[in-house]
Amino acid sequence: MRIYSILATLLLVKGIGSGYADDTELFVTHRPANAQANVLFIMDTSGSMGTGVGSTTRMEVAKAAAIEFVQNARDVNVSLMSFNSDQGGQIDFASESVATGRANAINVINNYSAVGFTPLSETCLLYTSPS
C-alpha cells in the first residue's frame, strides 16, 4: 500500500511540475472585445456517480447542472473531459464556442454514464500535459 502512496505522490509532483497555464485573463484590466472565457468541465464518470441522491443519482444531478450551464451560456468556449477506470482521463469535447458547439456539447453530456472507479491523478496529468 505504501508503494501506491509514493507512486501517487510522484505522479502528482511530476504533473504539477510540468503544468502549463495562461493566467492572463486573471490579471488584465481590460478584456479584448472578441475574447471569450474558457470553461472546462471535468466530469467524474466513475461508478460512485451512480449513487442515489433522493429520487435521482449524482450523475443525473451533474449532467443536469452542466446542461443547464451550456444551454444558458453566452460568449464562452466550452470543453468537456471525463474520467473513470475503464477509459481513464479523456477529452470528450475540445474547446469550442458555445454558440456553435452547444448541441454537440449537450449530446456528449447526455451520453455520460457511471462506471468503474476513480483515476483522478491520471486525469489531472492529462489536462496539464502540453499538447
N, C-alpha and C positions, 0 to 999 in steps of 0.2 A: 504494500500500500504506500510505503514511503517513497518508492521509486516513482509512482504516479504523481505524487505531490511535487517531487523535484522536477519531473518532466514538464508538468503543467506550469510550474514557475518559470522554467527556462523558456518555454514557448511564449509565455506572456511577456517576459522581458524582451525576447527577440522581437515579438510583434510590436511592442511599444517603441523599441529602438529603430525599427525600420518603417514606422508610420510616416505618411506624408499628409499634410493638410494645408488648406488655404484658408486662413482666418481673416482674410482681407475684409470681408463684409462685417466682421465684428468691430473693426477699428476705423472705418471710414465714416465721415460725417455726411457725405452726400453719395447716394447710390445712383449710378448712371440710369437714365430713363428706361433703357431697354434691358436692364439686368433683372433677372428673376432669381428668387430664393431657391435653394435646392433642399428638398425634403426627402429623406431616406427612411423607409420603414424597414426594420429588420424583424420579421415575423417568426416567432417561435412556433414551429410546426411539429414539435415533439409530442409524444403520447400524452404528456401531462396536460396539454391543452384540451384534451377530450374530457377533462374533469368537469363535473356538473357545477353550474352556478345558477341556483334557482331552477327554473324550467329550461335552461339552455346550457351551453358549455363555454369554457374560457375561449375556445377557438371562435365560436359564433359571436361572442362579445367583441373580440379583437377584430374580426372581419367586418362586423357592422361599423365599428369606430373608424377603421381605415377607409371603408367605402364611403361613409358619410363625409370624411375629410376630402377624399378625391372628388366626390360629386359637387362639393361646395367650394373647392379651392379655385383661386384665380391667380394668374400671374406667378406661378411657381413651376419648377421642374420636379417631377416625382420619380423615385426609384423604389424598387422592391427587392428585398433579399429575404431568404428564409433559411432555417437550419433545423435539422433533425439527424438522427444517427444513420438513417438509410441513405440520405443524399448529402450529408454534411452541410456546409455553408455554401450557398449558391446565389448568384444574381439571377432573379427571375424576370425583372423588367428594368432595362437600362434607363438611365435618366432621359426623360422626355418632357416637354412642356405638357402640363395637364390639359391645355386647350386642345392639343392634337392626340394625346395618348390616354385620355380619360377612359374610354370604353375598354381599351386593351388592359389598362391597369386594373380596372374593376373585374374583368374576366380572370386575370391572374389571381387576384384576392379571392374571388369566389371558388377557385379551384384548390385552395389550400385545405389540407386535412391534417389531423393529428395522428402521427405515427412515430414509433421509435423512442429514443431517449435524446438527451440534450448535449450536443458537442459545441458548447458556446465558444470555447477558445479557438476552435478551428474557424468559426465564422468571423471572429474578430481579426484573425490573421489574414483571411481572405480580403476583408474590407480594407485593411491597412497596407496590403501588398501593392507596390507600384505596378502600373499597367505596362 
